[in-house]
Amino acid sequence: MILKILLVVGVIAFIYFKFIKKKPQVEKSANKKDEQKSNDMVECATCKIYCSLEDSLISGGKYYCSRECLESIK
């Protein structure tokens, strides 16, 4: 009797996990280059610290972490 109950529970669990339970949706980015650029780090030409590419300032082909570093060169 217990074996029959365990078998029925096992079949029901199998059906639930295989067909009914929804798998998590993974968002696929259409443009992975934009995603990668946000994680890139560049070195400041003045103070030599690293900052993200999004936060950096570019002048004369060099990257600067802040306006102060950019103005200290001039």
C-alpha positions, 0 to 999 in steps of 0.5 A: 500500500505504501509503495503504491502511494510513494509511486503515485506521489513520485509520478505526480512530482515528476509531472509537476517538475517536468511540465508544470513548473515554470523555469526562470526566464533569462533576459537575452541582451540584443547588444552585448557590446553595450553590456560589456562596455559598462564593466570596462575599467580604464586607468586615469592618466594623472592619478593612475587609479582605475574607474569605469569607462562610463564615469571617465572623461576623455581628453586628447585620447587619454582617460581621466577619473575626474575634472580635477585630474583633467584640469591638473594636467593643463 
